[in-house]
Amino acid sequence: MRPDVYFHVGAGRAASRWLQEQVFPRFRGVRYIPRTRFRQSAGIIAMGGDLPVLVSRQLGYREFTPSVSWFARAAPTARPILVLRRHDGWLRSVYLREIKELRYVPFESFIDFERDAGVRPQASALFRERIRVLEEHFEHRPLVLFFDRLAANPQGFVRAIADYVGASYDETEIAFRPVNRSYGDRQYRFLREVGRRGPFTRRQRSEHSARRWLRVRSRRLAWHLGVGLGRVAPERFLNPEPLLTDEQLERARAFYEADWEACLQYAREHNPSSRIAG
C-alpha cells in the first residue's frame, strides 16, 4: 500500500533548518525522511507502509523546479507544504548570509530592481511562481504557511503542521528557538570588510566535489575567525555605513508587494482551514 506523502519544500531563511532538525524528527505517527536522504525518498515511498511519509528538502531558486519535477514523478499525489517569508525580511536575511559567507557586494548589486543585472535575478524572489510550479506538478494544492506567523506563535505553527500531516508530538521535546542565530552588527560589518578584500569566489555549477569541499571549509574557517575578531575589532577599523538601510528594505517590499499579496490571497482561498492559514 502506498502511503500518504507530505512534501515540505523548504526555502532558505524561512526556518527550514529548525523544522528539519527540531520539529519533524519529533513527530510521531509519520515516517520522516530528512533532507540528507532526499534522493533516497523515491525508493522509500515505493516500498509502501502504513505510516504517512513526510519528506523535507530545502530548495534554492535554481534547483526548485528540477527537484520538484523529480520528486513529483515518484509521488504525484504528495501534498506540498511551502513556508514563505515576506520579501523584505527574506532578502535581508539572504543578503546577510552572503556577507557572512564572505561574498560581499553592495545590496544594489546583489539584487537590481532597475535593470535586473544583480547577483540574484528578480525572479528568484517571485514566490507565487513557486506555488504555480507546485500546483503544476502535484495533484494536491500546496499548503502555504508564513514565517511571520511562526515568529509570532511557534507553538501554534507547529501544531498546525502536525494536524495537517496527522502527527502527534511532545511539545517539551521541541526547542522553540532559532537554529541560525544572527550575528551582531559589528560582526557583520567586520565580515563585510573581509569579504570586500578577500579573494572569495562564488560556487561554479560544474565545480568538482573535492574543490567544493575545500572552498566551503576554507570559507567556513575564515568566517568563524571573522566572527571572533569582529567582537573585538576596534570601531575605527569598521566601515560605519549600515549593512542595509530602511529605504532599501522598503523598496524591496514595495517591488514585491503584488507577489506577496498574491501568496496571501492564495493561502486564504486554498488552505484547508482559517486556523492553518493564520
Salt bridges, closest charged atoms under 4 A:
GLU21 OE2 - ARG17 NE 3.26
GLU21 OE2 - ARG35 NH2 3.31
ASP88 OD2 - ARG86 NH2 2.77
GLU98 OE2 - ARG103 NH2 2.82
GLU98 OE1 - ARG202 NH1 2.64
GLU101 OE1 - ARG103 NH2 2.56
ASP112 OD2 - ARG115 NH2 3.63
GLU114 OE2 - ARG251 NH2 2.43
GLU129 OE2 - ARG132 NH2 2.60
GLU135 OE1 - ARG128 NH1 3.82
GLU135 OE2 - ARG141 NH1 2.58
GLU136 OE1 - ARG132 NH1 2.78
GLU136 OE2 - HIS137 ND1 3.99
ASP148 OD2 - ARG149 NE 3.87
ASP163 OD2 - ARG275 NH2 2.73
GLU171 OE1 - ARG159 NH2 3.84
GLU173 OE2 - ARG28 NH2 2.94
ASP185 OD2 - ARG189 NE 2.82
GLU193 OE2 - ARG192 NE 3.95
GLU193 OE2 - ARG196 NH1 2.68
GLU193 OE1 - ARG197 NH1 2.54
GLU207 OE2 - ARG215 NE 3.02
GLU235 OE1 - ARG186 NH1 3.05
GLU235 OE2 - ARG189 NH1 2.81
ASP259 OD2 - HIS87 NE2 2.86
GLU269 OE1 - HIS270 NE2 3.67
